Amino acid sequence: MSRRARRPAPTPASCPCGHSQPYEKCCGRLHRGETAATTPEELMRSRYSAFAVRDEAYLLRTWHLRTRPPRVEFDPAMRWVGLEIEETTEGSAFHSTGTVTFRARYTDSGRPDSLHERSRFERVDGSWLYVDGDFID
């Protein structure tokens, strides 16, 4: 009787938002509506991941009604490859607004580039929503 060598189980990929947890246990929970973002930074990370996995419904659901577009267009040549949070302001349980300054790296038809933005968030009926942002650089 021969014994086969056991292969280790594949390690799930880390979440696109930059946290080491697998997507399903990180931003995937928010995308599926199992939980809500508790801070603007968590919402920013989950929205970045939604762009990476092309989850239009989540992006629209977390966009403030007064600035939300009718739909989100995804460029098939664009791939999101990394997120760096540079600064957050306010956004605690005691605030109704907050900002997140970030750099989102991507490739467009294989060419590397980045988006540098300071995003504004508001808490509406207990939920954080993306309002808008200013490009930096």
C-alpha positions in Angstrom: 0.0 0.0 0.0 1.5 3.3 -1.0 1.0 6.6 0.8 0.6 9.8 -1.1 2.4 12.8 0.2 -0.1 15.3 1.5 0.0 18.7 -0.1 -0.7 21.7 2.1 -4.0 23.4 1.5 -3.6 26.5 -0.7 -3.4 29.7 1.2 -6.2 32.1 0.3 -5.1 35.3 -1.3 -5.1 38.4 0.9 -7.8 40.9 0.5 -7.3 43.6 -2.2 -7.6 46.3 0.5 -4.2 45.3 1.8 -5.1 43.4 4.9 -3.7 40.0 5.3 -7.1 38.2 5.7 -8.6 36.5 2.8 -11.1 38.6 0.8 -14.1 36.4 2.0 -13.3 37.2 5.6 -12.3 40.8 5.1 -14.1 43.1 2.6 -16.2 40.3 1.2 -18.3 40.3 4.4 -19.1 44.0 3.8 -19.8 43.4 0.1 -22.2 40.6 1.0 -24.0 42.9 3.5 -23.1 40.7 6.5 -21.7 43.7 8.3 -21.2 47.4 7.7 -18.0 49.6 7.8 -17.5 51.1 11.3 -15.1 53.8 10.1 -14.4 55.8 6.9 -11.1 54.0 6.5 -12.9 50.6 6.6 -15.4 51.9 4.1 -12.6 53.2 1.9 -10.8 49.9 2.0 -14.0 48.0 1.1 -14.8 50.4 -1.7 -11.3 49.9 -3.1 -11.8 46.2 -3.0 -15.2 46.6 -4.7 -13.4 48.3 -7.6 -10.9 45.5 -7.7 -13.6 42.8 -7.8 -16.0 44.9 -9.8 -18.8 45.0 -7.4 -21.0 47.8 -8.8 -23.9 47.2 -6.4 -21.7 47.7 -3.3 -20.1 50.8 -4.7 -23.5 52.4 -5.4 -25.0 51.2 -2.1 -22.1 53.0 -0.2 -22.2 56.2 -2.2 -24.0 59.2 -0.8 -27.3 59.8 -2.6 -26.5 63.4 -3.4 -23.3 62.5 -5.3 -24.0 59.0 -6.5 -23.8 58.4 -10.2 -26.5 56.3 -11.9 -23.9 53.5 -12.5 -20.3 52.6 -12.2 -18.3 51.9 -15.4 -15.4 49.5 -15.1 -12.5 49.7 -17.6 -11.6 46.2 -18.6 -7.9 47.2 -19.2 -7.6 48.5 -15.6 -6.4 46.3 -12.7 -6.2 47.6 -9.1 -2.9 46.4 -7.6 -2.5 48.1 -4.2 -3.8 50.6 -1.7 -2.0 52.8 0.8 -3.8 54.8 3.4 -1.9 57.9 4.1 -4.1 59.8 6.6 -7.5 59.7 8.2 -9.3 62.5 10.1 -12.3 62.3 12.3 -14.5 59.3 11.5 -14.8 57.9 15.1 -18.0 56.9 16.8 -18.3 60.5 17.9 -18.1 62.0 14.4 -20.5 62.4 11.6 -17.9 63.1 9.0 -14.4 61.9 8.2 -11.7 62.0 5.5 -9.3 59.4 4.2 -6.3 60.3 2.1 -5.0 57.4 0.0 -3.0 56.3 -3.0 -4.6 53.5 -5.1 -2.2 51.8 -7.5 -3.4 50.3 -10.7 -2.2 49.2 -14.1 -3.9 50.4 -17.3 -3.2 48.1 -20.2 -0.2 46.9 -18.2 1.1 50.5 -17.6 1.5 51.3 -13.8 -0.2 54.4 -12.5 -1.9 55.6 -9.3 -4.8 57.6 -8.0 -4.1 60.0 -5.1 -7.2 61.3 -3.4 -8.6 62.8 -0.2 -12.1 61.3 0.1 -14.9 62.7 2.2 -17.4 60.5 4.1 -20.6 61.2 6.1 -22.5 59.0 8.5 -26.1 58.8 7.5 -28.6 56.9 9.6 -25.6 55.2 11.4 -23.9 54.1 8.1 -20.7 55.6 6.6 -21.1 56.7 3.0 -18.6 58.0 0.4 -19.5 61.6 -0.5 -16.7 62.8 -2.9 -13.0 63.4 -3.1 -10.3 65.8 -4.3 -7.5 64.5 -6.4 -4.0 65.3 -5.1 -0.8 65.9 -7.2 
